[in-house]
Amino acid sequence: MMVDSGQPRPLVLALPKGRVLKQAVARLQQAGLALDEIDLTARERSMRHESSAATVLLMRNADVPTYVDLGVADAGVVGRDVLLESGSRIYVPVDLGIGVCRISLIRPVGANSVIRRVASKYPRIATAYLRRMQIPAEVIELAGNVELACVSGLADAVVDVVETGATLAANDLAEVDVITSSSARLVVNRAALKLRAASLRPLIERLRATA
């Protein structure tokens, strides 16, 4: 029979693999969460990392809201672009100020023809934008390099994330309109916010204070 030690279990955090991971861990550490035992810089990363303060689950950015919303993770870090596309109403208490980028309408340089087809990884965002701008274009969902849709002629425009604009310049593409901005946010499971309040609420306040 297992004996209850009386000690609260570590938080379970869903963190996105990729360029934001190191920054996200640094922000959490800055807020006092002891993740020093977890080596997230190693080339061969496992999906699950344990420390005395938290269990970290590494996953695709787009999967973070699902893990947090369903309570598998108490909290997580995810881009605002993903939250907008998913339509999730998950609790978002802190803008971490990392992974800053923008979602833009992109076209070939000098293009001025009618937009009839738009390709995007963000069909919900693209559709809402086109409706708002009263552009009756078809939206095609792509999973890979959406800029190729413009370069190849598959689409007249694309809606995608832009960080530096270097990829656009290299492919003779230009931002026609910035739809919205995005950055990484802390997201929290609503039930966990009550059940793990002693751990989560101080973390939220410290993250806000160091933003």
C-alpha atoms as an extended CHARMM CRD file, in Angstrom:
* protein
*
       211  EXT
         1         1  MET       CA              0.0000000000        0.0000000000        0.0000000000  PROA      1               0.0000000000
         2         2  MET       CA              1.3110000000        3.4380000000       -0.9010000000  PROA      2               0.0000000000
         3         3  VAL       CA              1.8090000000        5.8640000000        1.9510000000  PROA      3               0.0000000000
         4         4  ASP       CA              0.8020000000        9.4990000000        1.4650000000  PROA      4               0.0000000000
         5         5  SER       CA              3.8640000000       11.5610000000        2.3110000000  PROA      5               0.0000000000
         6         6  GLY       CA              1.7400000000       14.6730000000        2.7610000000  PROA      6               0.0000000000
         7         7  GLN       CA              3.9370000000       16.5180000000        0.3000000000  PROA      7               0.0000000000
         8         8  PRO       CA              2.2290000000       18.1480000000       -2.6990000000  PROA      8               0.0000000000
         9         9  ARG       CA              3.2080000000       16.6350000000       -6.0150000000  PROA      9               0.0000000000
        10        10  PRO       CA              5.3050000000       18.7210000000       -8.3890000000  PROA      10              0.0000000000
        11        11  LEU       CA              3.4620000000       20.8360000000      -10.9240000000  PROA      11              0.0000000000
        12        12  VAL       CA              3.0040000000       19.3160000000      -14.3730000000  PROA      12              0.0000000000
        13        13  LEU       CA              3.9630000000       21.7620000000      -17.1140000000  PROA      13              0.0000000000
        14        14  ALA       CA              3.3640000000       21.4490000000      -20.8650000000  PROA      14              0.0000000000
        15        15  LEU       CA              6.1330000000       23.2600000000      -22.7310000000  PROA      15              0.0000000000
        16        16  PRO       CA              6.5710000000       23.6710000000      -26.4970000000  PROA      16              0.0000000000
        17        17  LYS       CA              9.5590000000       22.1760000000      -28.2440000000  PROA      17              0.0000000000
        18        18  GLY       CA             11.4790000000       24.5500000000      -30.4830000000  PROA      18              0.0000000000
        19        19  ARG       CA             12.8470000000       28.0570000000      -30.3350000000  PROA      19              0.0000000000
        20        20  VAL       CA             10.7440000000       29.2590000000      -27.3820000000  PROA      20              0.0000000000
        21        21  LEU       CA             11.6110000000       26.3810000000      -25.0350000000  PROA      21              0.0000000000
        22        22  LYS       CA             14.8690000000       27.7780000000      -23.6610000000  PROA      22              0.0000000000
        23        23  GLN       CA             13.3050000000       31.2020000000      -23.1190000000  PROA      23              0.0000000000
        24        24  ALA       CA             10.2480000000       29.6950000000      -21.4390000000  PROA      24              0.0000000000
        25        25  VAL       CA             12.3770000000       27.7010000000      -19.0140000000  PROA      25              0.0000000000
        26        26  ALA       CA             14.4560000000       30.8190000000      -18.2560000000  PROA      26              0.0000000000
        27        27  ARG       CA             11.3040000000       32.8410000000      -17.4860000000  PROA      27              0.0000000000
        28        28  LEU       CA              9.9900000000       30.1120000000      -15.1720000000  PROA      28              0.0000000000
        29        29  GLN       CA             13.3360000000       29.8790000000      -13.4120000000  PROA      29              0.0000000000
        30        30  GLN       CA             13.4340000000       33.6600000000      -13.0810000000  PROA      30              0.0000000000
        31        31  ALA       CA             10.0390000000       33.4200000000      -11.3710000000  PROA      31              0.0000000000
        32        32  GLY       CA             11.4880000000       31.0240000000       -8.8150000000  PROA      32              0.0000000000
        33        33  LEU       CA             10.4950000000       27.6440000000      -10.2280000000  PROA      33              0.0000000000
        34        34  ALA       CA             13.4180000000       25.2740000000       -9.6350000000  PROA      34              0.0000000000
        35        35  LEU       CA             13.9790000000       23.6460000000      -13.0200000000  PROA      35              0.0000000000
        36        36  ASP       CA             17.7810000000       23.6160000000      -12.7680000000  PROA      36              0.0000000000
        37        37  GLU       CA             17.8210000000       19.8210000000      -12.5550000000  PROA      37              0.0000000000
        38        38  ILE       CA             16.3000000000       19.5510000000      -16.0340000000  PROA      38              0.0000000000
        39        39  ASP       CA             18.7060000000       19.6870000000      -18.9590000000  PROA      39              0.0000000000
        40        40  LEU       CA             16.6460000000       20.9410000000      -21.8800000000  PROA      40              0.0000000000
        41        41  THR       CA             19.6720000000       21.9030000000      -23.9510000000  PROA      41              0.0000000000
        42        42  ALA       CA             20.7630000000       18.3530000000      -24.7480000000  PROA      42              0.0000000000
        43        43  ARG       CA             20.4690000000       17.3320000000      -28.3930000000  PROA      43              0.0000000000
        44        44  GLU       CA             18.5860000000       14.1590000000      -27.5080000000  PROA      44              0.0000000000
        45        45  ARG       CA             15.6060000000       15.3920000000      -25.5500000000  PROA      45              0.0000000000
        46        46  SER       CA             13.1850000000       12.9870000000      -23.8960000000  PROA      46              0.0000000000
        47        47  MET       CA              9.5130000000       13.9480000000      -23.8090000000  PROA      47              0.0000000000
        48        48  ARG       CA              9.2670000000       13.9320000000      -20.0080000000  PROA      48              0.0000000000
        49        49  HSD       CA             11.6260000000       15.5950000000      -17.5200000000  PROA      49              0.0000000000
        50        50  GLU       CA             11.4020000000       15.3880000000      -13.7270000000  PROA      50              0.0000000000
        51        51  SER       CA             12.5930000000       17.8350000000      -11.0750000000  PROA      51              0.0000000000
        52        52  SER       CA             11.6250000000       18.5350000000       -7.4900000000  PROA      52              0.0000000000
        53        53  ALA       CA              9.5420000000       21.5250000000       -8.6050000000  PROA      53              0.0000000000
        54        54  ALA       CA              7.8430000000       20.2690000000      -11.7660000000  PROA      54              0.0000000000
        55        55  THR       CA              7.3440000000       17.5220000000      -14.2800000000  PROA      55              0.0000000000
        56        56  VAL       CA              7.9180000000       18.9880000000      -17.7350000000  PROA      56              0.0000000000
        57        57  LEU       CA              6.1890000000       17.4770000000      -20.7690000000  PROA      57              0.0000000000
        58        58  LEU       CA              7.6610000000       18.5390000000      -24.1150000000  PROA      58              0.0000000000
        59        59  MET       CA              5.3040000000       18.6820000000      -27.0920000000  PROA      59              0.0000000000
        60        60  ARG       CA              4.2790000000       20.5560000000      -30.2070000000  PROA      60              0.0000000000
        61        61  ASN       CA              3.1340000000       24.1110000000      -29.5590000000  PROA      61              0.0000000000
        62        62  ALA       CA             -0.3050000000       23.3060000000      -30.9720000000  PROA      62              0.0000000000
        63        63  ASP       CA             -0.8520000000       20.4830000000      -28.4490000000  PROA      63              0.0000000000
        64        64  VAL       CA             -0.2130000000       22.5290000000      -25.3020000000  PROA      64              0.0000000000
        65        65  PRO       CA             -3.7900000000       23.9310000000      -24.9410000000  PROA      65              0.0000000000
        66        66  THR       CA             -5.2780000000       20.4210000000      -25.1490000000  PROA      66              0.0000000000
        67        67  TYR       CA             -3.0200000000       19.0120000000      -22.4250000000  PROA      67              0.0000000000
        68        68  VAL       CA             -3.7450000000       21.9600000000      -20.1430000000  PROA      68              0.0000000000
        69        69  ASP       CA             -7.4600000000       22.2020000000      -20.8970000000  PROA      69              0.0000000000
        70        70  LEU       CA             -8.0000000000       18.4880000000      -20.1700000000  PROA      70              0.0000000000
        71        71  GLY       CA             -5.9680000000       18.6460000000      -16.9600000000  PROA      71              0.0000000000
        72        72  VAL       CA             -3.0830000000       16.3900000000      -17.9510000000  PROA      72              0.0000000000
        73        73  ALA       CA             -0.8720000000       19.4260000000      -17.3150000000  PROA      73              0.0000000000
        74        74  ASP       CA             -1.5450000000       22.0180000000      -14.6160000000  PROA      74              0.0000000000
        75        75  ALA       CA             -0.1180000000       24.8120000000      -16.7280000000  PROA      75              0.0000000000
        76        76  GLY       CA              1.8240000000       25.4120000000      -19.9180000000  PROA      76              0.0000000000
        77        77  VAL       CA              3.3810000000       27.8900000000      -22.3000000000  PROA      77              0.0000000000
        78        78  VAL       CA              1.8940000000       28.4500000000      -25.7520000000  PROA      78              0.0000000000
        79        79  GLY       CA              1.8470000000       31.1060000000      -28.4620000000  PROA      79              0.0000000000
        80        80  ARG       CA             -1.1140000000       33.4590000000      -28.7490000000  PROA      80              0.0000000000
        81        81  ASP       CA             -1.3620000000       32.4810000000      -32.4170000000  PROA      81              0.0000000000
        82        82  VAL       CA             -2.1220000000       28.8940000000      -31.3810000000  PROA      82              0.0000000000
        83        83  LEU       CA             -4.7230000000       30.0310000000      -28.8480000000  PROA      83              0.0000000000
        84        84  LEU       CA             -6.4760000000       32.1990000000      -31.4270000000  PROA      84              0.0000000000
        85        85  GLU       CA             -6.5010000000       29.4150000000      -34.0000000000  PROA      85              0.0000000000
        86        86  SER       CA             -7.7470000000       26.7920000000      -31.5500000000  PROA      86              0.0000000000
        87        87  GLY       CA            -10.5410000000       29.0110000000      -30.2370000000  PROA      87              0.0000000000
        88        88  SER       CA             -9.6320000000       27.7770000000      -26.7550000000  PROA      88              0.0000000000
        89        89  ARG       CA            -11.1170000000       29.5890000000      -23.7410000000  PROA      89              0.0000000000
        90        90  ILE       CA             -8.3730000000       28.3460000000      -21.4600000000  PROA      90              0.0000000000
        91        91  TYR       CA             -7.2400000000       30.6900000000      -18.6560000000  PROA      91              0.0000000000
        92        92  VAL       CA             -4.3880000000       32.9340000000      -19.8610000000  PROA      92              0.0000000000
        93        93  PRO       CA             -3.0500000000       34.9360000000      -16.8930000000  PROA      93              0.0000000000
        94        94  VAL       CA              0.3520000000       36.1110000000      -18.1710000000  PROA      94              0.0000000000
        95        95  ASP       CA              1.9340000000       37.3790000000      -21.3780000000  PROA      95              0.0000000000
        96        96  LEU       CA              5.5160000000       36.1340000000      -21.0150000000  PROA      96              0.0000000000
        97        97  GLY       CA              6.8570000000       38.5650000000      -23.6080000000  PROA      97              0.0000000000
        98        98  ILE       CA              8.8680000000       35.9000000000      -25.4360000000  PROA      98              0.0000000000
        99        99  GLY       CA              8.4490000000       34.3570000000      -28.8740000000  PROA      99              0.0000000000
       100       100  VAL       CA              7.2470000000       37.7170000000      -30.1680000000  PROA      100             0.0000000000
       101       101  CYS       CA              6.0220000000       37.6420000000      -33.7700000000  PROA      101             0.0000000000
       102       102  ARG       CA              3.0740000000       38.6930000000      -35.8880000000  PROA      102             0.0000000000
       103       103  ILE       CA              0.4920000000       37.0220000000      -38.0950000000  PROA      103             0.0000000000
       104       104  SER       CA              0.3390000000       38.7160000000      -41.4760000000  PROA      104             0.0000000000
       105       105  LEU       CA             -1.1830000000       38.5860000000      -44.9230000000  PROA      105             0.0000000000
       106       106  ILE       CA              1.6860000000       37.8920000000      -47.3120000000  PROA      106             0.0000000000
       107       107  ARG       CA              1.8430000000       38.2670000000      -51.1020000000  PROA      107             0.0000000000
       108       108  PRO       CA              4.5080000000       38.2870000000      -53.8120000000  PROA      108             0.0000000000
       109       109  VAL       CA              6.2600000000       41.6440000000      -54.0220000000  PROA      109             0.0000000000
       110       110  GLY       CA              4.2630000000       43.9780000000      -56.2740000000  PROA      110             0.0000000000
       111       111  ALA       CA              1.2020000000       41.7140000000      -56.5010000000  PROA      111             0.0000000000
       112       112  ASN       CA             -2.0040000000       43.6740000000      -57.0160000000  PROA      112             0.0000000000
       113       113  SER       CA             -4.3550000000       41.0990000000      -58.5220000000  PROA      113             0.0000000000
       114       114  VAL       CA             -7.5990000000       40.0590000000      -56.8420000000  PROA      114             0.0000000000
       115       115  ILE       CA             -7.0480000000       37.5960000000      -54.0050000000  PROA      115             0.0000000000
       116       116  ARG       CA             -9.0120000000       34.4680000000      -54.8380000000  PROA      116             0.0000000000
       117       117  ARG       CA             -7.1720000000       31.8370000000      -52.7950000000  PROA      117             0.0000000000
       118       118  VAL       CA             -5.2940000000       32.0890000000      -49.4840000000  PROA      118             0.0000000000
       119       119  ALA       CA             -3.1470000000       29.3390000000      -47.9590000000  PROA      119             0.0000000000
       120       120  SER       CA             -2.4530000000       29.1490000000      -44.2440000000  PROA      120             0.0000000000
       121       121  LYS       CA             -1.6500000000       27.0140000000      -41.2020000000  PROA      121             0.0000000000
       122       122  TYR       CA             -4.2170000000       29.2170000000      -39.5050000000  PROA      122             0.0000000000
       123       123  PRO       CA             -7.4880000000       28.7370000000      -41.4160000000  PROA      123             0.0000000000
       124       124  ARG       CA             -9.6440000000       30.0960000000      -38.5610000000  PROA      124             0.0000000000
       125       125  ILE       CA             -7.6100000000       33.2940000000      -38.2960000000  PROA      125             0.0000000000
       126       126  ALA       CA             -7.3750000000       33.6590000000      -42.0820000000  PROA      126             0.0000000000
       127       127  THR       CA            -11.1190000000       33.1470000000      -42.5790000000  PROA      127             0.0000000000
       128       128  ALA       CA            -12.0070000000       35.6810000000      -39.8780000000  PROA      128             0.0000000000
       129       129  TYR       CA             -9.6130000000       38.2270000000      -41.3750000000  PROA      129             0.0000000000
       130       130  LEU       CA            -10.9280000000       37.8030000000      -44.9220000000  PROA      130             0.0000000000
       131       131  ARG       CA            -14.5050000000       38.0800000000      -43.6910000000  PROA      131             0.0000000000
       132       132  ARG       CA            -13.6490000000       41.2610000000      -41.7760000000  PROA      132             0.0000000000
       133       133  MET       CA            -11.9500000000       42.7290000000      -44.8420000000  PROA      133             0.0000000000
       134       134  GLN       CA            -14.8020000000       41.5430000000      -47.0880000000  PROA      134             0.0000000000
       135       135  ILE       CA            -12.4720000000       39.5460000000      -49.3170000000  PROA      135             0.0000000000
       136       136  PRO       CA            -14.3900000000       36.5530000000      -50.7860000000  PROA      136             0.0000000000
       137       137  ALA       CA            -11.3940000000       34.2520000000      -51.0890000000  PROA      137             0.0000000000
       138       138  GLU       CA            -11.0590000000       30.5120000000      -50.6200000000  PROA      138             0.0000000000
       139       139  VAL       CA             -8.9010000000       29.4140000000      -47.6740000000  PROA      139             0.0000000000
       140       140  ILE       CA             -6.6780000000       26.3490000000      -48.0620000000  PROA      140             0.0000000000
       141       141  GLU       CA             -5.1610000000       24.7640000000      -44.9590000000  PROA      141             0.0000000000
       142       142  LEU       CA             -1.5350000000       23.6870000000      -45.3150000000  PROA      142             0.0000000000
       143       143  ALA       CA              0.7410000000       22.1050000000      -42.7160000000  PROA      143             0.0000000000
       144       144  GLY       CA              4.1610000000       22.7810000000      -44.2070000000  PROA      144             0.0000000000
       145       145  ASN       CA              5.9310000000       25.7880000000      -45.6920000000  PROA      145             0.0000000000
       146       146  VAL       CA              2.9790000000       27.9650000000      -46.6420000000  PROA      146             0.0000000000
       147       147  GLU       CA              5.1550000000       30.5850000000      -48.3540000000  PROA      147             0.0000000000
       148       148  LEU       CA              5.6890000000       27.9920000000      -51.0820000000  PROA      148             0.0000000000
       149       149  ALA       CA              2.0000000000       28.3660000000      -51.9440000000  PROA      149             0.0000000000
       150       150  CYS       CA              2.6920000000       31.9310000000      -53.0980000000  PROA      150             0.0000000000
       151       151  VAL       CA              5.9730000000       31.1170000000      -54.8030000000  PROA      151             0.0000000000
       152       152  SER       CA              4.4560000000       28.1950000000      -56.7250000000  PROA      152             0.0000000000
       153       153  GLY       CA              1.2220000000       29.9570000000      -57.6480000000  PROA      153             0.0000000000
       154       154  LEU       CA             -1.0110000000       27.6830000000      -55.5690000000  PROA      154             0.0000000000
       155       155  ALA       CA             -2.3930000000       30.7150000000      -53.7550000000  PROA      155             0.0000000000
       156       156  ASP       CA             -2.5620000000       34.4640000000      -54.3590000000  PROA      156             0.0000000000
       157       157  ALA       CA             -1.6490000000       35.1330000000      -50.7120000000  PROA      157             0.0000000000
       158       158  VAL       CA             -0.8080000000       33.3670000000      -47.4740000000  PROA      158             0.0000000000
       159       159  VAL       CA             -1.5090000000       34.0820000000      -43.8250000000  PROA      159             0.0000000000
       160       160  ASP       CA              1.4450000000       33.1050000000      -41.6800000000  PROA      160             0.0000000000
       161       161  VAL       CA              3.6400000000       34.0030000000      -38.7360000000  PROA      161             0.0000000000
       162       162  VAL       CA              6.4190000000       36.5100000000      -39.4060000000  PROA      162             0.0000000000
       163       163  GLU       CA              9.3060000000       37.0350000000      -37.0140000000  PROA      163             0.0000000000
       164       164  THR       CA             12.1760000000       38.7580000000      -38.8170000000  PROA      164             0.0000000000
       165       165  GLY       CA             10.8870000000       38.8060000000      -42.3990000000  PROA      165             0.0000000000
       166       166  ALA       CA             14.1150000000       37.2650000000      -43.7100000000  PROA      166             0.0000000000
       167       167  THR       CA             12.3500000000       34.2770000000      -45.2850000000  PROA      167             0.0000000000
       168       168  LEU       CA              9.9060000000       36.5820000000      -47.0560000000  PROA      168             0.0000000000
       169       169  ALA       CA             12.6780000000       38.7530000000      -48.4700000000  PROA      169             0.0000000000
       170       170  ALA       CA             14.5700000000       35.6910000000      -49.6920000000  PROA      170             0.0000000000
       171       171  ASN       CA             11.4990000000       34.5610000000      -51.6390000000  PROA      171             0.0000000000
       172       172  ASP       CA             10.4120000000       37.9720000000      -52.9970000000  PROA      172             0.0000000000
       173       173  LEU       CA              7.4110000000       38.0730000000      -50.6930000000  PROA      173             0.0000000000
       174       174  ALA       CA              6.1050000000       41.0020000000      -48.6610000000  PROA      174             0.0000000000
       175       175  GLU       CA              3.7420000000       41.6380000000      -45.7640000000  PROA      175             0.0000000000
       176       176  VAL       CA              0.6290000000       43.3160000000      -47.0840000000  PROA      176             0.0000000000
       177       177  ASP       CA             -1.1400000000       43.6330000000      -43.7410000000  PROA      177             0.0000000000
       178       178  VAL       CA             -0.4030000000       42.7070000000      -40.1250000000  PROA      178             0.0000000000
       179       179  ILE       CA             -3.4450000000       40.8540000000      -38.8230000000  PROA      179             0.0000000000
       180       180  THR       CA             -2.4250000000       40.5410000000      -35.1740000000  PROA      180             0.0000000000
       181       181  SER       CA              0.5720000000       40.1850000000      -32.8890000000  PROA      181             0.0000000000
       182       182  SER       CA              1.5830000000       37.0800000000      -30.9870000000  PROA      182             0.0000000000
       183       183  SER       CA              3.8110000000       36.0950000000      -28.0790000000  PROA      183             0.0000000000
       184       184  ALA       CA              4.0840000000       33.1700000000      -25.6990000000  PROA      184             0.0000000000
       185       185  ARG       CA              1.5560000000       33.0630000000      -22.8520000000  PROA      185             0.0000000000
       186       186  LEU       CA              1.2640000000       31.1360000000      -19.6130000000  PROA      186             0.0000000000
       187       187  VAL       CA             -1.9290000000       29.0660000000      -19.6940000000  PROA      187             0.0000000000
       188       188  VAL       CA             -3.4400000000       27.3940000000      -16.6380000000  PROA      188             0.0000000000
       189       189  ASN       CA             -6.0020000000       24.6510000000      -16.1120000000  PROA      189             0.0000000000
       190       190  ARG       CA             -8.9560000000       26.2130000000      -14.2600000000  PROA      190             0.0000000000
       191       191  ALA       CA             -9.4350000000       23.2800000000      -11.8800000000  PROA      191             0.0000000000
       192       192  ALA       CA             -5.7150000000       23.1700000000      -11.1080000000  PROA      192             0.0000000000
       193       193  LEU       CA             -5.8120000000       26.8910000000      -10.3110000000  PROA      193             0.0000000000
       194       194  LYS       CA             -8.0760000000       26.0160000000       -7.3860000000  PROA      194             0.0000000000
       195       195  LEU       CA             -6.5660000000       22.6780000000       -6.3680000000  PROA      195             0.0000000000
       196       196  ARG       CA             -2.9230000000       23.7660000000       -6.7800000000  PROA      196             0.0000000000
       197       197  ALA       CA             -3.4430000000       27.3880000000       -5.7770000000  PROA      197             0.0000000000
       198       198  ALA       CA             -0.5510000000       27.3340000000       -3.3010000000  PROA      198             0.0000000000
       199       199  SER       CA              1.8590000000       26.5850000000       -6.1610000000  PROA      199             0.0000000000
       200       200  LEU       CA              0.2220000000       28.2610000000       -9.1440000000  PROA      200             0.0000000000
       201       201  ARG       CA             -0.9290000000       31.6180000000       -7.8030000000  PROA      201             0.0000000000
       202       202  PRO       CA              2.5080000000       32.6710000000       -6.4690000000  PROA      202             0.0000000000
       203       203  LEU       CA              4.0770000000       31.5490000000       -9.7630000000  PROA      203             0.0000000000
       204       204  ILE       CA              1.5860000000       33.6520000000      -11.7310000000  PROA      204             0.0000000000
       205       205  GLU       CA              2.2710000000       36.7120000000       -9.5590000000  PROA      205             0.0000000000
       206       206  ARG       CA              6.0400000000       36.3270000000       -9.8710000000  PROA      206             0.0000000000
       207       207  LEU       CA              5.7880000000       35.9510000000      -13.6440000000  PROA      207             0.0000000000
       208       208  ARG       CA              3.6670000000       39.1080000000      -13.8070000000  PROA      208             0.0000000000
       209       209  ALA       CA              6.1740000000       40.9530000000      -11.6580000000  PROA      209             0.0000000000
       210       210  THR       CA              9.1030000000       39.9610000000      -13.8730000000  PROA      210             0.0000000000
       211       211  ALA       CA              7.3320000000       40.5890000000      -17.1850000000  PROA      211             0.0000000000
